Structures are given as structure tokens and as C-alpha cells.
Amino acid sequence: MEYTSLYRRFRPRRFSEIRGQEHVVAALRNAVREDRVLHAYLLSGPRGTGKTTAARVLAKALNCTAVEDGEPCGECESCTSMDAGTSFDLHELDAASNNKVDDMRDLLARVALGTPGRTKVYLLDEVHMLTAGAENALLKTLEEPPAHVVFVLATTEPHKVVETIRSRSQHLELNLLPASELESLVRYVIAEADLDVDEDGISHVVRAGRGSARDALSALDRVVAGGITQDETSTDELLAALAERDTARALAALAAGISRGREPRVTGEALLGSLREAFLIAMGVPPTQLAAADRERAERFAEMVTPAVTTRALEVLGTALIDMRRSPDPRVDLEVALVRLTASEVAGAGDPAVLEGLIRRIQKLEAALAGGAAAPAPPTPPPPLRRTGPAAQGRASLAATTGPAPVAATEPAAGADVETGADGEPEPATRPVVEAPAGPATPVTLEELVAAWGDDLLDRLGRKARARFSAARFVSVEDGTAVMALPNEPHMRRCEDMRSDLEKVLSEKFGGTVPVKLVVDGDVSAPVVPEVVATPANEESIDMDELVDADMSEGSAVEKLTQAFPGASLVDPD
């Protein structure tokens, strides 16, 4: 006896046998029972959900001689001929292969012919594949067909069907079956066909069906013929490698699965399904109808990684599976995805593990602040550098004899009363005062500045700054600010750009911040200071940047060069 596949053997033959599509069954059955059948129906839904089956049952009910409550009897001549595929009242046409204008014209030419039964039903499968010319040829007949004709259009992509056809049909949408309904169907088929399938096999069939009754029964045929085809070992190894972020282990598991004949895309799909199960368990919505082994694996992975890691893995694998469709070597795409998920140096700053660590730290800090814990005190700045030398040591000795300087209190003394508000709660602490950078231990004098300037202070500057400040001199000290005089206004503006370099050198020399103020030499009178033996500043080499920066807007070139480089003179070539 010739074997018949399970999905053909157990195809529904009555409305009551169609599972999971109660809304569609009710609409069609009520139309037959109340004699309100429309001239055209559009059935849409994923593959294997029962579109063709519903159309055939409708055709049987419209031509059954013993219809009862909208149900065909299944025993009359009309019903048996439709089950056998020999009825003249049901015409099925695959629109994917018969999509031209001529094919549609041949079909429409037979529409007006008589029929042995009461109603002639035309089933056009995959109607979205019709060409524009074929759709236009169908429109007129579809709008006003003969009284004895009913069109049933089936498609998996209703959005591709032209709007003019959809508007002339009653649209009924079929859905994927829930996991519970699919499992009930599988168990019913196993019992009716007397098959030997264990619980793991049933779980595999339900998972492989993905809501499609036809796909589930096809998977059941594979299980009965050769067992479960899914390689659980490779999936377990890959999940463990992802959890441990072990790139070598992940690539080795993939290679082992491929060596056993498993396609990379099948491996990726199985891994994606396991990650989805783990993600749903982590979110508190565990998927239904999972085998014990599948649930244990998903729970173990969910405990080892964070939901952020699982989410990123789903995104990366989903993108890889899309790229594998048009890749010359799908294995490479899957390997790259595994490396991106396991190698931390590839993940970079967007590593979910790093982000999760930062989030946890922020949450702990927010919880501590909400609980009234005091914020950590800022680090105490190091004490300012103290000058060394005989003068500094003498000043330090003098300060020790006079006693320490008064220090402002930052905290209330022991036993002091703390101010409270009206409700008895302590008043919030005042905002801490940000202290200015500490200056030298003792004020810097003009004599010290002049001595340091003539000693080595100028040599500590960079070449460009040294050339610009070579003609400068300290003239006074005002409230701790060193006043430096320059020959002219243009020269002062150029030196202003490098004032920070000079202040940095002074801070390193005297052990604290020494601000500098630049003035023009003519605005202040030079004080009488002890003569200092210093290296002539005008012996510095000429910087070409000074020639560029010199202001030549007015006066002669000789005057401007003399202003830019004080001490220079024009030498007569004769």
C-alpha cells in the first residue's frame, strides 16, 4: 500500500476539523447555513494554516446534497469526488505558474459554462503572483460573476494583492496556531496513526512547526522516519561558549557540527531559537510546551548571562542569518557573528557586560543616596610645594615662632549644637567652598623675581616664548601678582599668548601659583632694584615667527624690527 504523508492523510474535511481558525470557520459556516455566500473571498495567512483546506471545505458545503448546519456530509457523491480531486465543481489554479493574461482568459472563458452541482468554485492560490495584465483581466469577472460561481483567492502576502481585487472580495485572515493547539494536533495524529514518539520528539515537532500545522506534521514524518534531526550537542556547546565568552570553544563547536553534516544556517537557527527561549525565561515569560532538556538548557544560560547579553546575541545572530541568504559561504557569516559575541576586544566599548557593570554601579549609588547616605568626600588636594633655600628656611623659622595661621573651621566642634529645621530634621549642609589654587608659602618679592629671571628662569621657557620675553623685565609686585613690562603694545599682545607658559615656569620655580600681569614699559616707572648680573637677553637668536607676527600696518620696516627686537641696531654695510 502506498504511504500517504501525515499532513495529507489528516487534512481536515469538515469545518469542525479545522483547528485554531474559529473566526474563519464561523464566517464561512454561517454563510453556508444562512445562504449568504458572497461571490468572492480572499483568504490570507502564513503557510500551512489552512487556506486551501478552508476553500475546499467551502466548495464541498456549497455542493453537498446532505448539508447539515452548514457542514458537508462527506459521504455524498459530490463530497467524495472533491476529496478525490475529480469534481467538476472545484477548479484549482496555481496563480504562481499560471499568471499570464492568456491563462486568465482561458479560465474566464469557462466561468459561464454550466456545472453539475449547484455552485462552481474557482480557487486561485498565490493570487499575489498574477501579473498586472492578468489582474486587470480578472477584475470585471470578479466584480460581477455568474450566479453559480464563487471565487476563493488565497495568498500568503495580501499586501501585494492589488487594492481593486481586495475591495471586491471579503478578506478573511488565518493565523498561526498556538503552541498548545499545535501540540494537541500532534498528539491526536500520533494516537490515530499509532506512532511511537516520545516527549522529546513531540517537543521537537511542535518547535519545528512554528505555528504551522502542515510544517508540524511534516516534522512528525521526519521524526518517525529517522528520529530528531536537531543536533542538541552543538547548540549546548555554542550556548556555553557564549556564556563564557570563549571564542575558540564557539568556533570549535560550529566546526564540529558542520563536520557532522549540519548546515551553518540550520545551526544558526537552532542557536537563535535557544537564545529566544532563554530570553523569555529571563523576562519572566517562559515559553510553553518546552521539553525538560530544552527548559533546563534555557534556564542555565539565562542564569549565566544578563538580558542585555542575550538581546545583543539575538540581534547579531538575526542579522547574520539574513546575510547568510545571499552569502557565497554562509559559514563565514556565522563565524564572524560568534566572534563578535565572544571576543571582548571586538565588542569594544559597546560590550553589554561592561554596560551592565556600569548600570549596577549607578544603581547602587542611587540607592545609597536615596537611603540618606552621605556622598563621598572629594579627595584632599596635596599641599603646595614649598620653596627651599636659606631665605625660605628663615621665613619658615619666623612663622614657627609666631604660631600657626588661623584655619577656618569646616566641621562643627565636638558637642556643638546642630541647627535643625521646623520638622526637627538637620538642615542641609552648606555648599563647600572651592578654594583657589595655593600660592607660594611666602609672597614672592621683586628682588627674587629679578634674580630668578637673570639666573635661569628665562632659559626654562620654550624657544619661541624665550625670544618673545627676552626684552621683558619685572617692575613690581602688586598683591602677589608679578608685573612685567614690555617695550610696546604689539609686543605685549604677542607675549600675552604665552603668558601661561611664563606662569607655569614661575610656579615650578617658587612652589606655588604666581600670576603675571603684562604692561607696556612706558606706563610704569622702573623701580630701583639691586644690580643683577644677568645674561644679555638680546643675545638670543632671531625667531622667524617673530618676523611673521610683527605688526607692519604702520611705520617703516626698520622701526618695526627695532620694536620687535629691542637692542637691535642697523649696521651700515659701508
C-alpha positions in Angstrom: 0.0 0.0 0.0 1.3 3.4 -0.9 2.2 5.6 2.1 0.5 8.9 2.4 2.2 11.7 4.2 0.6 12.7 7.5 -0.3 16.2 6.5 -2.3 14.8 3.5 -3.8 11.9 5.5 -5.0 14.1 8.3 -6.1 17.1 6.2 -9.5 18.4 7.6 -12.5 17.6 5.5 -15.2 19.4 7.6 -15.3 22.8 9.2 -15.3 21.3 12.6 -11.9 19.6 12.0 -10.1 22.9 11.2 -8.1 23.8 14.3 -7.2 27.3 15.6 -9.2 29.3 12.9 -12.6 29.6 14.7 -13.2 33.1 13.3 -12.8 32.0 9.7 -14.7 28.8 10.2 -17.6 30.7 11.8 -17.8 33.2 8.9 -17.9 30.5 6.2 -20.1 28.1 8.0 -22.7 30.7 8.9 -22.7 32.0 5.3 -23.5 28.4 4.0 -26.1 27.8 6.7 -27.9 31.2 6.1 -27.4 31.1 2.3 -25.4 34.3 2.3 -22.4 33.2 0.4 -20.6 36.0 -1.3 -19.2 35.8 -4.8 -15.6 36.3 -3.8 -13.4 35.5 -0.7 -9.8 36.4 -0.1 -8.1 34.1 2.4 -4.7 35.2 3.7 -2.2 33.9 6.2 1.1 32.1 6.7 1.9 28.9 5.0 0.3 25.8 6.4 -2.5 27.5 8.3 -5.4 26.0 6.3 -6.2 28.5 3.4 -6.6 25.8 0.7 -8.3 23.4 3.2 -10.9 26.0 4.1 -11.6 26.7 0.4 -12.1 23.0 -0.3 -14.4 22.5 2.6 -16.4 25.6 1.5 -16.7 24.1 -2.0 -18.0 20.8 -0.5 -20.5 22.5 1.7 -21.9 24.6 -1.3 -22.4 21.4 -3.4 -23.2 18.8 -0.7 -26.6 17.1 -1.2 -27.0 16.4 2.5 -25.5 19.5 4.1 -26.5 19.9 7.8 -26.0 23.1 9.8 -23.5 24.4 7.3 -21.4 21.2 7.4 -20.8 18.9 4.4 -21.7 15.3 4.9 -18.5 13.9 3.4 -20.3 10.9 2.1 -22.3 12.0 -0.9 -21.0 11.8 -4.5 -20.1 15.5 -4.6 -18.1 15.3 -1.4 -16.3 12.1 -2.3 -15.4 13.4 -5.8 -13.9 16.6 -4.3 -11.9 14.6 -1.8 -10.6 12.5 -4.7 -9.9 15.6 -6.8 -12.2 14.6 -9.7 -15.0 17.0 -9.1 -16.1 19.4 -11.9 -17.4 21.9 -9.4 -14.0 22.8 -7.9 -11.3 24.3 -10.2 -7.9 24.9 -8.6 -5.4 27.1 -10.3 -1.9 27.9 -9.2 -1.5 31.6 -9.9 2.3 31.4 -9.5 2.7 29.3 -12.6 -0.5 30.5 -14.5 -0.1 34.2 -14.0 -0.2 35.5 -17.6 -3.1 37.2 -19.4 -3.8 34.2 -21.7 -4.0 31.9 -18.7 -6.6 34.1 -17.1 -8.6 34.5 -20.3 -8.8 30.7 -20.7 -10.1 30.4 -17.1 -12.7 33.2 -17.5 -13.9 31.7 -20.8 -15.1 28.6 -18.8 -16.7 30.6 -16.0 -20.0 31.0 -17.7 -20.3 27.3 -18.6 -22.8 25.1 -16.6 -21.8 22.9 -13.7 -23.1 19.5 -12.5 -23.6 20.9 -8.9 -25.2 24.0 -7.6 -22.1 26.1 -7.4 -18.8 26.2 -9.3 -15.9 27.2 -7.1 -12.6 28.7 -8.5 -9.7 28.5 -6.1 -6.8 30.8 -7.2 -3.8 30.0 -5.0 -0.9 32.5 -4.5 -3.0 35.2 -6.2 -0.4 37.9 -5.5 1.8 36.3 -8.2 -0.6 37.4 -11.0 0.8 39.9 -13.5 -0.8 43.3 -13.9 -2.5 42.2 -17.1 -3.9 39.1 -15.5 -5.2 41.1 -12.6 -7.0 43.5 -14.9 -8.5 40.6 -16.9 -9.8 39.2 -13.6 -11.3 42.4 -12.3 -14.5 42.6 -14.3 -15.5 38.9 -13.9 -14.6 39.1 -10.2 -16.9 42.0 -9.7 -19.9 40.6 -11.4 -19.5 36.8 -11.8 -22.4 34.5 -12.8 -24.8 33.5 -10.0 -23.4 29.9 -9.9 -19.7 31.0 -9.5 -17.7 31.7 -6.3 -14.1 32.8 -6.4 -11.8 32.0 -3.5 -8.4 33.7 -3.6 -5.6 32.5 -1.4 -2.3 34.3 -0.7 0.5 34.5 1.9 1.1 38.2 1.1 -2.1 40.1 0.9 -0.4 43.5 0.8 0.8 42.5 -2.7 -2.7 42.0 -4.0 -3.9 45.0 -5.9 -6.4 47.1 -4.0 -9.1 46.8 -6.6 -9.2 43.0 -6.1 -9.2 43.2 -2.3 -12.1 45.7 -2.4 -14.2 43.2 -4.5 -13.6 40.3 -2.0 -14.4 39.5 1.6 -11.0 39.3 3.3 -10.5 36.6 6.0 -7.2 36.3 7.8 -5.9 33.0 9.1 -3.4 32.9 12.0 -0.6 30.7 13.2 -1.7 28.0 15.6 -0.8 28.5 19.3 1.7 26.0 20.7 -0.9 24.3 22.9 -3.2 23.8 19.9 -0.4 22.5 17.8 0.7 20.1 20.5 -2.9 18.8 20.7 -3.0 18.2 17.0 0.3 16.3 17.1 -0.8 14.1 19.9 -4.1 13.4 18.1 -2.2 12.4 14.9 0.2 10.2 16.9 -2.7 8.4 18.6 -4.7 8.0 15.4 -1.8 6.8 13.4 -0.5 4.6 16.2 3.0 6.1 16.2 5.8 5.7 18.7 7.1 9.2 19.6 8.5 10.2 23.0 8.0 13.6 24.7 11.3 15.0 23.4 10.1 14.1 19.9 6.8 15.9 20.4 8.5 19.0 21.7 10.8 19.0 18.7 7.8 18.7 16.3 5.9 21.5 18.0 9.0 23.7 17.9 9.8 22.9 14.3 6.1 23.6 13.3 6.3 27.3 14.4 2.5 27.6 14.4 2.0 25.8 11.0 0.0 22.6 11.2 1.4 21.4 7.9 5.0 22.0 8.9 4.4 20.3 12.2 3.1 17.2 10.6 5.9 17.2 8.1 8.4 17.3 11.0 6.5 14.4 12.6 7.1 12.4 9.5 10.8 13.1 9.8 10.9 12.1 13.4 9.1 8.8 12.7 11.3 8.1 9.8 14.7 8.9 11.3 14.5 10.5 14.7 15.0 14.0 15.7 17.3 15.7 13.3 18.3 18.6 15.6 21.9 18.4 16.9 21.5 19.3 20.5 25.2 18.8 21.3 26.3 21.7 19.0 23.6 24.0 20.5 24.7 23.3 24.0 28.3 23.9 23.2 27.6 27.1 21.5 25.5 28.4 24.4 28.2 27.5 26.9 30.8 29.3 24.7 28.6 32.4 24.5 28.1 32.4 28.3 31.8 32.0 29.0 32.9 34.4 26.1 35.2 31.7 24.8 35.8 32.3 21.1 37.8 29.2 20.5 35.2 27.0 22.0 32.4 28.6 19.9 34.3 28.2 16.7 35.2 24.6 17.6 31.6 23.7 18.3 30.5 25.2 15.0 33.2 23.2 13.1 32.2 20.0 14.9 28.6 20.5 13.9 29.4 21.2 10.3 31.7 18.1 10.2 28.7 16.0 11.1 26.8 17.4 8.1 24.9 20.1 9.7 24.4 23.3 7.6 25.5 26.6 9.1 22.1 28.2 8.7 20.4 25.3 10.5 22.9 25.7 13.3 22.3 29.4 13.5 18.5 29.0 13.5 18.7 26.4 16.3 21.0 28.7 18.3 18.7 31.6 17.8 15.7 29.6 19.0 17.5 28.6 22.2 18.5 32.2 22.8 14.9 33.3 22.4 13.8 30.7 25.0 16.5 31.9 27.4 15.5 35.5 26.9 11.8 34.8 27.6 12.7 32.9 30.7 14.9 35.8 31.9 12.0 38.2 31.3 9.7 36.1 33.4 7.6 34.7 30.5 8.8 31.2 29.9 7.7 29.7 26.5 5.2 27.0 26.7 5.5 23.4 25.6 9.2 23.1 26.2 10.8 19.7 26.8 12.6 19.1 30.0 16.0 19.2 28.4 15.2 22.4 26.5 13.9 24.2 29.5 16.9 23.2 31.6 19.3 24.4 29.0 17.5 27.7 28.6 17.3 28.3 32.4 21.0 27.5 32.8 22.0 30.0 30.1 19.6 32.7 31.5 21.3 32.4 34.9 24.8 32.8 33.4 24.3 35.9 31.3 22.4 39.1 31.6 19.3 40.0 29.5 21.4 42.7 27.7 23.9 40.0 26.5 21.0 37.8 25.3 19.4 40.7 23.5 22.6 41.6 21.7 23.2 37.9 20.7 19.7 37.8 19.2 20.4 41.0 17.2 23.7 39.8 15.9 22.5 36.3 15.0 19.4 37.7 13.3 21.5 39.9 11.1 23.9 37.1 10.4 21.0 34.8 9.3 19.8 37.5 6.9 23.2 37.9 5.4 23.7 34.2 5.0 20.9 34.0 2.5 23.0 35.9 -0.1 26.4 34.9 1.1 28.7 32.6 -1.1 29.9 31.0 2.2 27.3 31.1 5.0 29.8 29.6 7.4 31.8 32.8 7.4 28.9 35.0 8.4 28.1 32.7 11.3 31.7 32.6 12.4 32.0 36.4 12.3 28.8 36.6 14.4 30.2 34.2 17.0 33.5 36.2 17.2 31.6 39.4 17.7 29.6 37.9 20.6 32.6 36.2 22.4 35.7 38.3 21.7 35.8 41.3 24.1 38.4 43.1 22.0 36.0 43.1 19.1 32.9 44.1 21.1 34.8 47.2 22.3 33.2 49.9 24.4 29.7 48.7 23.5 30.2 45.4 25.3 27.0 44.6 27.1 28.9 43.2 30.1 30.7 46.5 30.6 27.5 48.4 30.3 25.7 46.2 32.7 28.6 46.7 35.2 28.2 50.5 34.9 24.5 50.3 35.3 24.8 48.2 38.5 27.3 50.7 39.9 25.0 53.6 39.1 22.0 51.8 40.7 24.0 51.2 43.9 25.0 54.8 44.1 21.4 56.0 43.6 20.2 53.6 46.2 22.8 54.9 48.7 21.8 58.5 48.0 18.1 57.7 48.4 18.8 56.0 51.7 20.4 59.1 53.1 24.0 58.0 52.9 26.4 60.9 52.6 28.2 61.4 49.3 31.9 60.5 49.3 34.1 63.4 50.2 36.3 64.8 47.4 39.9 63.8 47.7 42.1 66.2 49.7 44.4 68.2 47.4 48.1 67.7 48.1 49.9 70.5 50.0 51.5 73.2 47.8 55.2 72.9 47.1 57.4 74.8 49.4 60.4 76.7 48.3 63.8 75.6 49.6 66.9 77.6 50.3 68.2 79.8 53.0 65.6 82.6 52.6 62.7 80.2 52.6 64.1 78.4 55.7 64.5 81.7 57.5 60.9 82.6 56.8 59.7 79.2 58.0 61.5 79.6 61.2 59.9 83.1 61.8 56.5 81.6 61.1 57.1 78.8 63.6 57.9 81.4 66.3 54.8 83.4 65.7 52.4 80.4 65.8 50.3 78.8 63.1 48.0 80.8 61.0 44.3 80.6 61.8 42.4 77.9 59.9 38.7 78.2 59.1 36.5 75.5 60.6 35.0 73.1 58.2 33.1 70.9 60.7 31.3 71.8 63.9 33.2 71.3 67.1 32.5 68.3 69.2 29.5 68.9 71.4 28.3 71.9 69.3 24.6 72.2 68.6 23.5 71.4 65.0 20.8 73.7 63.5 17.6 71.9 62.7 14.6 72.8 60.7 11.0 73.1 61.7 10.4 69.4 61.5 13.4 68.5 63.6 15.5 67.3 60.7 19.0 68.6 60.3 19.4 71.5 57.9 21.2 70.5 54.6 24.9 71.1 54.6 26.1 74.3 53.0 27.8 74.0 49.7 31.6 73.6 50.2 33.7 76.5 49.3 36.1 75.8 46.4 39.5 77.2 47.4 41.7 78.9 44.9 45.0 77.3 43.9 47.5 77.8 46.7 50.3 80.3 46.2 53.8 80.2 47.5 54.4 79.7 51.2 55.6 83.3 51.4 54.9 86.2 49.0 57.4 86.5 46.2 59.4 89.7 46.2 60.5 91.8 43.3 64.2 91.1 44.2 63.6 87.3 44.0 61.8 87.7 40.6 64.6 89.8 39.1 67.3 87.4 40.5 65.5 84.3 39.1 64.9 86.0 35.8 68.5 86.7 35.4 69.6 83.3 36.7 67.8 80.5 34.8 64.1 81.4 34.6 64.3 82.7 31.0 66.2 79.6 29.9 63.3 77.4 31.1 60.9 78.8 28.6 60.5 77.3 25.1 62.4 78.7 22.2 59.5 80.9 20.9 58.5 82.1 24.3 62.1 82.8 25.2 62.5 85.0 22.1 59.3 87.0 22.9 60.1 87.5 26.6 63.8 88.3 26.0 63.1 92.1 26.2 60.8 91.9 29.2 61.6 92.8 32.8 59.9 92.6 36.1 59.0 96.0 37.5 56.9 95.4 40.6 54.7 93.0 42.7 51.1 94.1 43.3 49.1 91.9 45.8 51.0 88.8 44.9 50.9 89.5 41.1 54.1 89.9 39.3 54.1 92.9 36.9 56.2 92.5 33.8 56.9 95.4 31.5 57.3 95.1 27.7 58.7 97.7 25.2 55.4 98.3 23.2 51.8 97.4 22.7 52.3 95.0 19.7 55.0 93.2 21.6 52.7 92.9 24.7 49.9 91.4 22.7 52.2 88.7 21.3 53.5 87.9 24.7 50.0 87.7 26.1 49.5 84.5 24.1 52.3 82.8 26.0 51.7 84.3 29.5 50.5 80.9 30.7 53.9 79.4 29.8 55.6 82.0 31.9 53.3 81.5 34.9 53.9 77.7 34.7 57.7 78.3 34.9 57.2 80.7 37.9 55.0 78.2 39.7 57.7 75.5 39.3 60.4 77.9 40.5 58.7 79.2 43.6 56.4 76.3 44.6 53.1 77.9 44.0 50.9 80.0 41.7 52.4 83.3 40.7 50.1 85.3 38.4 51.7 87.6 35.9 50.4 91.0 34.6 51.8 92.4 31.4 52.2 96.2 30.9 53.9 98.5 28.4 57.2 99.8 29.6 56.2 103.5 29.2 53.2 103.1 31.6 55.2 102.4 34.7 58.4 103.7 36.1 61.1 101.2 36.6 61.9 100.8 40.4 65.4 101.0 41.8 66.5 97.4 42.3 69.8 95.9 43.1 72.0 95.3 40.2 71.7 91.9 38.9 74.3 90.2 36.8 72.4 88.6 34.0 73.0 87.2 30.7 72.1 89.8 28.0 68.7 88.8 26.7 69.3 90.3 23.3 71.9 87.6 22.5 69.0 85.2 21.7 68.7 84.0 18.1 66.0 85.6 16.0 62.8 83.6 15.7 61.3 83.6 12.3 57.8 83.6 13.9 58.6 87.0 15.3 59.0 88.3 11.8 55.6 86.9 10.9 53.9 88.2 14.0 55.4 91.7 13.8 52.8 94.3 13.1 53.7 96.2 9.8 50.5 98.1 9.4 52.2 101.5 10.1 55.8 102.8 10.2 58.9 101.7 8.4 60.2 98.1 8.4 63.3 99.2 10.3 61.2 100.8 13.1 59.0 97.7 13.4 62.0 95.4 13.6 63.6 97.6 16.2 60.4 97.5 18.3 60.1 93.8 17.9 63.7 93.1 18.9 64.8 95.8 21.4 68.6 96.4 21.4 68.9 95.7 17.7 70.6 98.4 15.5 71.0 99.0 11.8 74.6 98.3 10.7 75.9 100.4 7.9 77.2 98.0 5.2 80.0 100.5 4.4 
